[in-house]
Amino acid sequence: MLVKKPERGKNLLIEHSDMRTRSLTGEDLGGRGFYTHDHADQTHGIDDLRAMVYARRERIKVWMDTATAQTLTKRFGYCFNQIGGSDYPSILEDNRINVPYGEITVTEQEAHSAPSPSGKFTGASTLGFRIGNVAYSSDISDLPEESESALRDLDVWVVDALRRTRTRRIFISKTLKMIEKVKPRRAILTNLHIDMDYETLTGELPENVCPAYDGMEFCESQQLTDICARIKSVALE
């Protein structure tokens, strides 16, 4: 998820998936990065960041918890530390999230709260991030009580709803129950499996909930009806 803050410094990007596709949008993707956990679909676009770093002439600062760092700094060690004898410089600056539910100071102008963990997946915790009144929770299977408190009074909650039927991962009926508990003004379902039909799902969801789609944009103050209308318009084109 790309958070645009053009009037207040660098953009923020949660997850580095396929950055080659994202770079075609022309958006500034190289500002600051955040990782929820170490899975490939969240992190294997890291190598694609090198061209952005060369263009900006500065390393990208990334934030993650210790468990994620232990994996990524080993898997992509050359991105965090230049290898001896190599002409390729490191491209990422590791910043650690050590305090659950604390604030991360990204720039002098603003701070961003990180409710951590936002959920658990196959025994491992994943981080959720709250930026202002917008929160992002991906690859979750449950929501700890502490996270519910950290997610109160949201304008928008972007939350995982992988499957229709019950699995180890999250499924739609459970996600909707979590939405009822957290009570965001709007909720956007993400990470949906390929067997979910957009129009069918849209017709089944409550008024304040809608499915996400690739390239979707929204503002904190934007009405949900406007978001859904834009999504429907794009889907029917």
Secondary structure by P-SEA (a helix, b strand, c coil): cccccccccbbbbccccccccccccccccccbbbbcccccccccccccaaaaaaaacbbbbbbbcaaaaaaaaaaccccccccccccccccbbbbbbccccccccccccbbbbbcccccccccbbbbbbbcccbbbbcccccccaaaaaaaccccccccccccccccccccaaaaaaaaaaacccbbbbccccccccaaaaaaaccccbbbbcccccccccccaaaaaaaaaaaaac
